[in-house]
Amino acid sequence: LESLNDKRSGVVQMVKLAEKEKDNLE
């Protein structure tokens, strides 16, 4: 369960970063 939560938070961070980069491109 703990490793799963770590994966989730990691994915959330990646998504946030991707959205930030998308905003910078526009």
C-alpha distance matrix in Angstrom:
0.0 3.8 5.5 5.0 6.3 8.8 9.9 10.6 12.6 14.3 15.4 16.6 18.6 20.0 21.1 22.7 24.5 25.7 27.1 28.8 30.5 31.5 33.2 35.0 36.3 37.9
3.8 0.0 3.8 5.3 5.1 6.3 8.7 9.9 10.8 12.4 14.3 15.4 16.7 18.5 20.1 21.3 22.8 24.5 26.0 27.2 28.9 30.4 31.9 33.3 35.0 36.7
5.5 3.8 0.0 3.8 5.4 5.0 6.2 8.7 10.0 10.5 12.3 14.3 15.4 16.5 18.4 20.0 21.1 22.5 24.4 25.8 27.0 28.6 30.4 31.7 33.1 35.0
5.0 5.3 3.8 0.0 3.8 5.4 5.1 6.3 8.8 9.8 10.6 12.4 14.3 15.3 16.5 18.5 20.0 21.0 22.6 24.4 25.8 26.9 28.8 30.4 31.6 33.3
6.3 5.1 5.4 3.8 0.0 3.8 5.4 5.0 6.3 8.5 9.8 10.5 12.4 14.2 15.3 16.5 18.4 19.9 21.1 22.6 24.5 25.7 27.1 28.8 30.4 32.0
8.8 6.3 5.0 5.4 3.8 0.0 3.8 5.4 5.3 6.1 8.6 9.9 10.6 12.4 14.3 15.4 16.6 18.4 20.1 21.2 22.7 24.4 26.0 27.2 28.8 30.8
9.9 8.7 6.2 5.1 5.4 3.8 0.0 3.8 5.6 5.0 6.1 8.6 9.9 10.5 12.3 14.2 15.3 16.4 18.4 19.9 21.1 22.4 24.4 25.8 27.0 28.9
10.6 9.9 8.7 6.3 5.0 5.4 3.8 0.0 3.8 5.3 5.1 6.2 8.6 9.9 10.5 12.3 14.2 15.2 16.5 18.4 20.0 21.0 22.7 24.5 25.8 27.3
12.6 10.8 10.0 8.8 6.3 5.3 5.6 3.8 0.0 3.8 5.4 5.0 6.2 8.7 9.9 10.5 12.3 14.2 15.4 16.5 18.5 19.9 21.2 22.7 24.5 26.1
14.3 12.4 10.5 9.8 8.5 6.1 5.0 5.3 3.8 0.0 3.8 5.4 5.1 6.3 8.7 9.9 10.6 12.3 14.4 15.4 16.7 18.4 20.2 21.3 22.8 24.8
15.4 14.3 12.3 10.6 9.8 8.6 6.1 5.1 5.4 3.8 0.0 3.8 5.4 5.0 6.2 8.6 9.8 10.4 12.3 14.2 15.3 16.4 18.4 20.0 21.1 22.8
16.6 15.4 14.3 12.4 10.5 9.9 8.6 6.2 5.0 5.4 3.8 0.0 3.8 5.4 5.1 6.2 8.6 9.8 10.6 12.3 14.3 15.3 16.6 18.5 20.1 21.5
18.6 16.7 15.4 14.3 12.4 10.6 9.9 8.6 6.2 5.1 5.4 3.8 0.0 3.8 5.5 5.1 6.2 8.6 9.9 10.6 12.4 14.2 15.4 16.6 18.6 20.4
20.0 18.5 16.5 15.3 14.2 12.4 10.5 9.9 8.7 6.3 5.0 5.4 3.8 0.0 3.8 5.4 5.1 6.1 8.6 9.8 10.6 12.2 14.3 15.3 16.6 18.7
21.1 20.1 18.4 16.5 15.3 14.3 12.3 10.5 9.9 8.7 6.2 5.1 5.5 3.8 0.0 3.8 5.4 5.0 6.2 8.6 9.9 10.4 12.4 14.3 15.4 16.8
22.7 21.3 20.0 18.5 16.5 15.4 14.2 12.3 10.5 9.9 8.6 6.2 5.1 5.4 3.8 0.0 3.8 5.5 5.2 6.2 8.7 9.9 10.7 12.5 14.5 15.7
24.5 22.8 21.1 20.0 18.4 16.6 15.3 14.2 12.3 10.6 9.8 8.6 6.2 5.1 5.4 3.8 0.0 3.8 5.5 5.0 6.3 8.6 9.9 10.6 12.5 14.6
25.7 24.5 22.5 21.0 19.9 18.4 16.4 15.2 14.2 12.3 10.4 9.8 8.6 6.1 5.0 5.5 3.8 0.0 3.8 5.4 5.2 6.2 8.7 9.9 10.6 12.7
27.1 26.0 24.4 22.6 21.1 20.1 18.4 16.5 15.4 14.4 12.3 10.6 9.9 8.6 6.2 5.2 5.5 3.8 0.0 3.8 5.5 4.9 6.2 8.7 9.9 10.9
28.8 27.2 25.8 24.4 22.6 21.2 19.9 18.4 16.5 15.4 14.2 12.3 10.6 9.8 8.6 6.2 5.0 5.4 3.8 0.0 3.8 5.4 5.2 6.3 8.8 10.3
30.5 28.9 27.0 25.8 24.5 22.7 21.1 20.0 18.5 16.7 15.3 14.3 12.4 10.6 9.9 8.7 6.3 5.2 5.5 3.8 0.0 3.8 5.4 5.0 6.3 8.9
31.5 30.4 28.6 26.9 25.7 24.4 22.4 21.0 19.9 18.4 16.4 15.3 14.2 12.2 10.4 9.9 8.6 6.2 4.9 5.4 3.8 0.0 3.8 5.4 5.2 6.5
33.2 31.9 30.4 28.8 27.1 26.0 24.4 22.7 21.2 20.2 18.4 16.6 15.4 14.3 12.4 10.7 9.9 8.7 6.2 5.2 5.4 3.8 0.0 3.8 5.5 5.4
35.0 33.3 31.7 30.4 28.8 27.2 25.8 24.5 22.7 21.3 20.0 18.5 16.6 15.3 14.3 12.5 10.6 9.9 8.7 6.3 5.0 5.4 3.8 0.0 3.8 5.6
36.3 35.0 33.1 31.6 30.4 28.8 27.0 25.8 24.5 22.8 21.1 20.1 18.6 16.6 15.4 14.5 12.5 10.6 9.9 8.8 6.3 5.2 5.5 3.8 0.0 3.8
37.9 36.7 35.0 33.3 32.0 30.8 28.9 27.3 26.1 24.8 22.8 21.5 20.4 18.7 16.8 15.7 14.6 12.7 10.9 10.3 8.9 6.5 5.4 5.6 3.8 0.0
